Amino acid sequence: MLMGLTQLILDVDGDNLILPESSKDGYSAQLTPLSEDVEMVTGRQVRELRGNVWVLGYEYGYFKTEMKNRVIAACEKGKRTPITCAFLTPDSDGTLIRSRFWVTKFNYPKFAWGKGNPPVPLWGEFSLTLREVEPSD
């Protein structure tokens, strides 16, 4: 993992949400075949390969409440309609690629009290999976 780089930006209606850099290998970007199984008139099954799409995985430790609310709103929108994202590929020199993605899975962060006096509310154990809408190749 490249250190100190922006890995993922969610863009919902022009409102860029730069996600903090994940830690402990919590970010992945891989090209995955996009295919569909089709049953022919003869009854034979074939798999139609449409191309490869990027599938992104992201995990993060703890958000403050404001960031948590923005992340959840972006993820909920991405489940209903594609959102534009800028992302870092594994072989990137730090340049982000932009494309449209569906949010295929995300979990709501869990509440925890952070250290401090007084304790600060934090939201943790967030994860997100995105799939590109159109094939990249």
Salt bridges, closest charged atoms under 4 A:
ASP11 OD2 - ARG98 NH2 3.13
ASP13 OD1 - LYS77 NZ 2.72
ASP15 OD1 - ARG70 NH2 3.11
GLU36 OE1 - ARG50 NH2 2.46
ASP37 OD1 - ARG47 NE 2.76
GLU125 OE1 - LYS110 NZ 3.25
